[in-house]
Amino acid sequence: MEMDNAAVLIKKAALEYDKTANPILAPYDLTISQYKILMFLFGQPTRSAKVVDIERCYSMTHPTAIGLLDALEKKDFVSRIPNPEDGRSRLISLTEKADCLEPDLQDLGQILETEFTKTLSDQERTQLVLLLQKLLHRPEQDTTHPVKRRRTPTMDPKNNIHRVDLAEKATAILNLYTPFKTDYQVSFAMAEADEKGLPRIAAKLVRTDGVPFDQSNAPMDKKLRHMKDQTAIIRPFYLPAMKAEFDETEANEFDCLDFDYAAIIVYNKDAEGQYAIKGVYFLPTDAFIHAKKPDADGVWRRMGLGSYRMHQLSLDPRQKFARSLYLALRMSEALEYEYDKYGFYFSNP
């Protein structure tokens, strides 16, 4: 029965807590989700934190965290400041308004706790806390990578051979655009594989005059300089244009946004039985995830790869009407937009 299901009851209890909390927080123009972020920041020694730290604390997806932070910034509770330990990234910091309201907001925490658990005795409340802590206990995860959400098992290397081959061929196609430069030039190379063992592609952006981004006063360059090593990370996705020899479902799923561009590789086999690329759909990550959201477990699935055909690149940019001929400029503008929208790059939060 539904009322005997622990997961259902916990979810209902969380919803009831939100119903209890939001009217109490309304005078401060805060939702419970926004309030939780402020409480997290109040508890930090530096009164600031990276976005990924907030995501980890509350098991939030990246878009959810960004939406909440944008709302808090508009309400003047937080601001984005340079990270003194890494000038390429930003920190979320409390504002003077938040500092002034901290005593009241801290008191509200106890009020909310008392109101929500008023039907429990002290012993029952203590027991509930202990049981929830036990339920939420997980083996320690590897946190060496700043944007990992969970430990993802490595895929069988034998199943990745064709993906590496396709990624290398896609890299060669992208490099055909390198000679077509404006103020910027881009070159592509294979990058370190992700935690599943899936290939990645690196896009190195440079000014054609040789001036490093951190020495340029151009408005766009002041944003591009925050990109680690002036390099954007591209995640390949795989779209068979034939009866699938491999199941690409798992390879096309992801649980963290740690790439700046998506390269959807449409492929089949040629007459000699070799894997051949039939198309490359190339688009920035924010466009790739637009109007989509992850499942309840935080994994992005069913991305509808075939629907991105409008972002198809020409496989031969030397053709007279090749699409996106000046790819370096297009990427620079898209990456500038990413930084304007989020305050950082997905590959370097």
C-alpha positions as CSV (number, residue, x, y, z in Angstrom):
1,M,0.0,0.0,0.0
2,E,1.1,3.5,-0.7
3,M,0.9,4.6,2.9
4,D,3.3,1.8,3.9
5,N,5.9,2.9,1.3
6,A,8.8,4.7,3.1
7,A,9.9,6.6,-0.1
8,V,6.3,7.8,-0.7
9,L,5.9,8.9,2.9
10,I,9.3,10.7,3.0
11,K,8.3,12.6,-0.2
12,K,5.0,13.5,1.2
13,A,6.6,14.7,4.4
14,A,9.0,16.9,2.4
15,L,6.1,18.5,0.6
16,E,4.3,19.1,3.9
17,Y,7.4,20.8,5.2
18,D,7.5,23.1,2.2
19,K,3.8,24.0,2.8
20,T,4.6,24.8,6.4
21,A,7.8,26.7,5.6
22,N,6.8,28.9,2.7
23,P,4.2,31.0,4.5
24,I,6.6,31.6,7.4
25,L,9.3,32.7,4.9
26,A,7.0,34.8,2.7
27,P,7.6,38.1,4.7
28,Y,11.3,37.7,3.7
29,D,10.5,37.1,0.1
30,L,12.1,33.6,0.3
31,T,11.1,30.1,-0.7
32,I,12.3,27.2,1.4
33,S,14.7,26.2,-1.4
34,Q,16.3,29.6,-1.4
35,Y,16.3,29.7,2.4
36,K,18.3,26.4,2.5
37,I,21.0,27.9,0.3
38,L,21.3,30.9,2.6
39,M,21.6,28.7,5.6
40,F,24.4,26.7,3.9
41,L,26.3,29.9,3.1
42,F,25.8,31.2,6.7
43,G,27.6,28.1,7.9
44,Q,30.7,28.5,5.6
45,P,33.8,30.0,7.3
46,T,34.3,32.3,4.3
47,R,30.6,33.1,4.0
48,S,30.9,32.0,0.4
49,A,30.9,28.7,-1.7
50,K,31.2,27.3,-5.1
51,V,28.0,26.4,-7.0
52,V,29.1,22.7,-7.0
53,D,29.3,22.7,-3.2
54,I,25.7,23.9,-2.9
55,E,24.6,21.2,-5.5
56,R,26.4,18.5,-3.5
57,C,24.9,19.6,-0.2
58,Y,21.3,19.4,-1.3
59,S,21.7,16.9,-4.2
60,M,20.5,19.5,-6.6
61,T,21.0,19.4,-10.4
62,H,23.0,22.2,-11.9
63,P,20.1,24.0,-13.6
64,T,18.1,23.9,-10.4
65,A,20.9,25.4,-8.4
66,I,21.5,28.1,-11.0
67,G,17.8,29.0,-11.1
68,L,17.7,29.4,-7.3
69,L,20.9,31.5,-7.2
70,D,19.7,33.7,-10.0
71,A,16.6,34.4,-7.9
72,L,18.6,35.1,-4.8
73,E,20.9,37.4,-6.7
74,K,17.9,39.4,-8.0
75,K,16.6,39.8,-4.5
76,D,20.1,41.0,-3.3
77,F,20.7,38.1,-1.0
78,V,23.8,36.8,-2.8
79,S,26.3,38.0,-5.3
80,R,28.9,36.3,-7.6
81,I,32.5,37.2,-6.8
82,P,35.9,36.1,-8.2
83,N,37.4,33.1,-6.5
84,P,40.7,34.3,-4.9
85,E,42.2,30.8,-5.3
86,D,41.2,30.5,-9.0
87,G,40.5,33.6,-11.0
88,R,38.8,31.5,-13.7
89,S,35.9,30.6,-11.4
90,R,33.3,32.4,-9.3
91,L,32.0,32.1,-5.8
92,I,28.5,32.6,-4.4
93,S,28.8,35.2,-1.6
94,L,26.4,36.6,0.9
95,T,25.4,40.3,0.5
96,E,25.1,43.0,3.2
97,K,21.4,42.5,3.1
98,A,21.8,38.8,3.9
99,D,24.2,39.5,6.7
100,C,21.8,41.9,8.3
101,L,18.9,39.4,8.2
102,E,21.0,36.5,9.4
103,P,19.8,36.6,13.1
104,D,16.2,36.6,12.0
105,L,16.7,33.8,9.4
106,Q,18.6,31.7,11.8
107,D,15.8,32.0,14.4
108,L,13.3,30.9,11.7
109,G,15.1,27.6,11.4
110,Q,14.2,26.6,14.9
111,I,10.6,27.9,14.4
112,L,10.2,25.8,11.3
113,E,11.6,22.7,13.0
114,T,9.3,23.2,16.0
115,E,6.2,23.8,13.8
116,F,6.9,20.8,11.5
117,T,7.6,18.3,14.3
118,K,5.0,19.5,16.9
119,T,3.1,16.3,16.7
120,L,6.2,14.3,17.8
121,S,7.5,13.8,21.3
122,D,11.2,14.7,21.9
123,Q,12.0,11.0,21.9
124,E,10.1,10.4,18.6
125,R,11.8,13.4,17.0
126,T,15.3,12.1,18.0
127,Q,14.4,8.6,16.7
128,L,13.2,10.1,13.4
129,V,16.4,12.0,12.9
130,L,18.5,8.9,13.7
131,L,16.5,6.8,11.2
132,L,16.8,9.4,8.5
133,Q,20.5,9.8,9.0
134,K,20.8,6.0,8.7
135,L,18.7,6.0,5.6
136,L,20.7,8.7,3.9
137,H,24.1,7.1,4.8
138,R,26.1,6.2,1.7
139,P,29.6,4.8,1.2
140,E,32.1,7.7,0.8
141,Q,32.3,8.8,-2.8
142,D,35.2,10.0,-4.8
143,T,35.1,13.8,-4.8
144,T,38.4,14.6,-6.5
145,H,36.5,15.8,-9.6
146,P,34.7,19.1,-8.9
147,V,31.5,18.3,-10.7
148,K,30.9,14.6,-10.1
149,R,27.5,13.7,-8.7
150,R,28.0,10.0,-8.0
151,R,30.3,7.1,-8.7
152,T,29.6,6.0,-12.3
153,P,30.9,2.5,-13.3
154,T,33.3,2.4,-16.1
155,M,31.9,1.0,-19.3
156,D,33.4,-2.1,-20.9
157,P,36.4,-0.8,-23.0
158,K,35.4,-3.1,-25.8
159,N,32.1,-1.3,-26.2
160,N,34.0,2.1,-26.4
161,I,36.3,1.2,-29.3
162,H,33.9,2.4,-32.0
163,R,33.1,5.5,-29.9
164,V,36.8,6.5,-29.7
165,D,37.1,5.9,-33.4
166,L,34.1,8.1,-34.1
167,A,35.3,10.8,-31.8
168,E,38.6,10.9,-33.5
169,K,36.9,11.2,-36.9
170,A,34.7,14.0,-35.5
171,T,37.8,15.8,-34.2
172,A,39.3,15.6,-37.7
173,I,36.1,17.1,-39.2
174,L,36.1,19.9,-36.7
175,N,39.7,20.7,-37.4
176,L,38.7,21.3,-41.1
177,Y,37.2,24.6,-39.7
178,T,40.5,25.7,-38.1
179,P,41.8,27.7,-41.1
180,F,38.6,29.8,-41.2
181,K,39.4,32.4,-38.6
182,T,38.3,35.9,-37.7
183,D,39.6,37.5,-34.5
184,Y,39.6,34.0,-33.1
185,Q,40.9,30.6,-34.1
186,V,40.0,27.2,-32.8
187,S,41.7,23.9,-32.9
188,F,40.5,20.5,-31.7
189,A,42.1,17.5,-30.1
190,M,41.1,14.4,-28.2
191,A,40.9,15.0,-24.5
192,E,41.1,12.8,-21.4
193,A,38.2,10.4,-21.3
194,D,35.4,10.9,-18.7
195,E,34.8,8.7,-15.7
196,K,32.9,6.1,-17.8
197,G,35.9,5.8,-20.2
198,L,34.0,7.7,-22.9
199,P,36.0,10.0,-25.1
200,R,36.0,13.8,-24.9
201,I,37.2,16.5,-27.3
202,A,39.0,19.6,-26.4
203,A,38.6,22.9,-28.3
204,K,41.5,25.4,-27.8
205,L,40.5,29.0,-28.5
206,V,43.1,31.6,-29.2
207,R,43.2,35.1,-30.6
208,T,44.7,35.3,-34.1
209,D,46.9,38.1,-33.0
210,G,48.5,35.9,-30.4
211,V,47.5,38.0,-27.4
212,P,46.4,35.8,-24.4
213,F,42.9,36.3,-23.2
214,D,44.1,37.4,-19.8
215,Q,46.1,40.2,-21.4
216,S,43.3,41.5,-23.7
217,N,41.0,44.3,-22.8
218,A,38.3,43.1,-25.3
219,P,35.0,42.6,-23.5
220,M,34.5,39.1,-24.8
221,D,38.1,38.1,-23.9
222,K,37.5,39.2,-20.3
223,K,35.0,36.5,-20.0
224,L,36.8,33.9,-22.1
225,R,39.9,34.2,-19.8
226,H,37.9,32.4,-17.1
227,M,37.9,29.3,-19.3
228,K,40.5,26.9,-18.0
229,D,43.5,26.8,-20.4
230,Q,41.4,28.7,-22.9
231,T,39.9,25.3,-23.7
232,A,36.2,24.2,-24.0
233,I,35.3,20.6,-23.4
234,I,33.0,18.8,-25.9
235,R,31.1,15.7,-25.1
236,P,30.3,13.4,-28.0
237,F,26.9,11.7,-28.3
238,Y,26.2,8.8,-30.6
239,L,23.2,8.5,-33.0
240,P,23.3,5.4,-35.2
241,A,21.8,5.8,-38.7
242,M,21.5,2.1,-39.1
243,K,20.3,-1.0,-37.2
244,A,22.2,-0.4,-34.0
245,E,25.1,-2.8,-33.4
246,F,25.7,-1.2,-30.0
247,D,23.2,0.0,-27.5
248,E,24.2,3.7,-27.1
249,T,21.6,4.4,-24.3
250,E,24.1,4.4,-21.4
251,A,26.8,6.2,-23.4
252,N,24.3,9.0,-24.1
253,E,23.2,9.4,-20.5
254,F,25.0,11.8,-18.1
255,D,24.6,12.9,-14.5
256,C,26.6,16.1,-14.4
257,L,27.0,19.0,-16.7
258,D,30.8,19.2,-17.1
259,F,31.0,20.0,-20.8
260,D,30.6,23.2,-22.8
261,Y,29.5,21.8,-26.1
262,A,27.7,18.7,-27.4
263,A,28.8,16.9,-30.6
264,I,26.1,14.5,-31.7
265,I,27.7,12.1,-34.1
266,V,25.4,10.5,-36.6
267,Y,27.1,7.3,-38.0
268,N,26.7,4.1,-39.9
269,K,29.0,1.6,-41.6
270,D,30.5,2.0,-45.0
271,A,30.8,-0.6,-47.7
272,E,34.0,-1.8,-46.2
273,G,32.4,-2.3,-42.8
274,Q,34.2,0.7,-41.2
275,Y,32.3,3.2,-39.1
276,A,31.6,6.4,-41.1
277,I,30.2,9.7,-39.9
278,K,27.1,10.9,-41.7
279,G,26.6,14.1,-39.8
280,V,27.7,16.1,-36.8
281,Y,25.2,18.2,-34.8
282,F,27.3,20.7,-32.9
283,L,25.7,23.0,-30.2
284,P,26.5,24.6,-26.9
285,T,25.4,22.8,-23.7
286,D,22.9,25.4,-22.6
287,A,21.1,25.0,-26.0
288,F,21.4,21.2,-25.7
289,I,19.6,21.1,-22.3
290,H,17.1,23.8,-23.1
291,A,13.5,22.8,-22.0
292,K,14.8,19.5,-20.7
293,K,15.5,18.3,-17.2
294,P,17.1,15.3,-15.5
295,D,15.1,12.4,-14.0
296,A,14.5,12.2,-10.3
297,D,17.8,10.4,-9.8
298,G,19.7,13.3,-11.4
299,V,20.5,11.5,-14.7
300,W,19.8,13.2,-18.0
301,R,18.1,10.7,-20.4
302,R,16.1,10.7,-23.6
303,M,17.7,13.8,-25.0
304,G,16.1,13.3,-28.4
305,L,19.4,13.5,-30.3
306,G,17.7,13.5,-33.7
307,S,15.9,16.7,-33.0
308,Y,19.1,18.8,-33.1
309,R,19.6,18.5,-36.9
310,M,19.3,22.3,-37.2
311,H,22.8,22.4,-35.6
312,Q,24.3,20.2,-38.3
313,L,27.8,21.1,-39.5
314,S,29.0,20.6,-43.0
315,L,31.4,17.7,-43.2
316,D,33.4,19.7,-45.7
317,P,33.7,23.4,-44.8
318,R,35.5,24.0,-48.1
319,Q,32.1,23.8,-49.9
320,K,30.8,27.1,-51.1
321,F,27.9,27.3,-48.7
322,A,29.3,25.4,-45.7
323,R,27.3,25.8,-42.6
324,S,29.0,27.7,-39.7
325,L,32.1,28.3,-41.7
326,Y,33.6,30.6,-39.0
327,L,33.2,28.2,-36.2
328,A,35.7,29.9,-33.9
329,L,33.6,33.1,-33.8
330,R,30.4,31.1,-33.3
331,M,31.9,29.2,-30.4
332,S,33.4,32.3,-28.8
333,E,30.0,34.1,-28.8
334,A,28.2,31.0,-27.5
335,L,30.8,30.6,-24.7
336,E,30.5,34.3,-23.8
337,Y,26.7,33.8,-23.5
338,E,27.3,30.7,-21.3
339,Y,29.5,32.9,-18.9
340,D,27.0,35.7,-18.9
341,K,24.1,33.4,-18.1
342,Y,25.8,31.2,-15.4
343,G,28.8,33.1,-14.2
344,F,31.2,30.2,-15.1
345,Y,31.8,27.5,-17.7
346,F,30.3,24.1,-17.3
347,S,33.7,22.5,-17.7
348,N,35.2,24.8,-15.1
349,P,32.6,25.6,-12.5
